[in-house]
Amino acid sequence: MNQPMLDVPSWGVVEVRPNMEPVAERSLQRLGYEPLVVRYNKLIRGCRIAPDGRRIRSRKDEIQARPFIPGYLFLPIVQGDDASEVDGQLGIKRLFRQRDAEGYLGKPKLIRAHIVEQIVLAAEERDETPKTVRDDLKPGQRIRIPGGIEAVLLSLDEKGRVRYVAEMFGGQVVGSIEDASQLELVGDVV
């Protein structure tokens, strides 16, 4: 995913024709702009997408990049650029513009870079890409579970679920945690 740097002081908002984000993005790149289509990865369970766009039932899951805000993209605009050649490009409905005193369309409406950064962060939070399971943990190692309790790792499965045994209340307690990223490695094999 080729995204421009977010240090541009201001961005214009371009409305795109339905499902035409990639076409509009290429049109703007041909004009010399670096448009930003904020995307996130969607996990589609039990099907895959054929090259022609059809969904096909499958036993495998597929990750597909989807626009975070369908129908819109962001265009970095430097001071003094009126982006007049943007309107009418393939896949583009319009660039949002201010109206002058006579009611004619004038300069592009701009939004600040920190707003675009917040949108990019929100898309990253929504990302459904499977997380990698920790490979530094092995059964028998001492770990610290949330709450500061030390335990011994019993097993770690391919989905990141952990089973452990801890000394509590004068005996051994077996427990489990759904996310291995919450664990801290304490020592070597017992």
N, C-alpha and C positions, 0 to 999 in steps of 0.2 A: 504494500500500500504506500504509494508515493505521496506524502503529504508535505506541503510547503511549510516553511518555518513560521511559527506563530508570533514572531517578533514584528510583524507588520503592524503599524499603528492603527489602521482601520480596514474594515472589510465591507464590501457591498454584498447584498443578498440577491441571488438570481433565482427566479422561479423557473422551474423546468417542466417540460411537458411530461405527462404520466409515464413512468417507467423509462425515462430517457436520460437518467443521470450519467451513464457512461458516454453516451453520444454527446451530450452537452459538455462534459468534461473534455473530451477530445477536441470539440470545436473551439473551446476557449484556449486549449493548449496550442492549437494551430495559430491563434492570434498572439501568442507570446505570454499569456497569463498562466499562473499556477493555481487553478481552482482547487478548493477543498471540499470534497464530498465526505462528510463525517460518516464513517461506517462502523458497524460492530459485527461480530461473528455470531450467527444464530446456529444453534445445534438442532438439526432436523433429524428426528429419530425414526428409524425404520423405513427410510426411503433415501433415494439419491436423485440428483437432478441430471437429466440427460443433456447433451450439448444443445439440443433445440429448446430447452427450458421446461420440458415436461417432467413431472414427478413420477418416479418409478419406485414401486414397493421393493424393499430390499431388507436384508437382515442387518445391514450395516447402517450406522449413523453417518451423517455428513455435516460438515461445517460449511455454511454459506455466508458470504459477506453481504450485508444488507445496509441500505442507507438508514442512518439514525433519524434523520428528518426527511422522509420521502418528499420529493417534489422541489427541494431547495438545495442550493449549494452556495458556498461562500467564495467571494472573489476578492483577492487582495488588491486594494486600490491605493496607489501613491498619490500624494498631493498634486493637484493640477490635472489629473487624468479624469476625463469625463466619461470614458469607456463607451463612446458612441457606437463603436463597431460591434459591441456585444449584442445589442438588440437585433433580432432577426436571424441569429445564427441557428444552425441545425440543432434541434432539441430544446431550444430556449424559448420560453414565453416572453419573459421581460426581466430587466434589471430594475429593481425598485429605485425610483427617482423622486426628487423633490419637485414641486411645481413652483414656477416663478410667479411674479405679480400678475401676469396676464393669463395664468392657468396652463401654460405650456410646460412640458417636462423639461427639467433642467439637470442639475448635478445629481449624481447618485446619492441615495440615502446611505449613511455609513453607520456601522456599529463598531464598538471598541473591541480591541483584540482580547481583553480579558473575558468578554462574554463568549467569544468563540472558544477560548481555552476551557471555560466551564462546560461548554457543550461537548468538547472532545473528551474531557474527563468523565462526563456523564455517560458517554458512549462506551468508554473503557470499562466502567462499572457494570454495564449491561452485557458485556462480552461473555459469551457462553462457551468459549474454547475450553476443553477439558484441561485441568491443571496437571502438571507432571507430578507423579508420585515420587516422594523422596527416595533417593537411592543410597543415602548415607546411613539409614537405619537397618539394623539386622536383628533378628530374634536373639534374645539373651542380653541385649545392651540395656544399660540403665538410662532411663529417660525421666524428664520432669514433665508432668501433665499440668494442664491449667489448674490453678489453685496452689501451685508450688509443691505438690506431693511427688516424691520420687517413687518410681515403679520400675519393673522389669518388663521389657517388650516381649510379648508372646508371639504375635503375628502381625503382618502388614499385608493387606491384599492389594490387588491391582487398581482398586478404586480409591485407595488412600485411607481405608478404614483400619483402625489399630485396635488390637486386643492387648491388655496389659494385666499384670498382677502387682498389687501394692500391699505393703504391710500397714494395716490400719486396725485400730481398736483391739489390739492383741491377737490379730489373726490375719490371714491373707484374704484380700478382696480382689475378685476378677472384674474388670470393667472394659469398656470400649469407648473409642472416640471416632467420630465420623471423618475428621479432617486431620491428617498427619502433620500439616503445617503448623498446628498449634503446639507441637511437642518440641522439647529442647533436649538435646543429647547431653547426658551428664557424665557418663564414664564408659569404660570398656566393657567387654563381655564378662559376665559374672561367672 
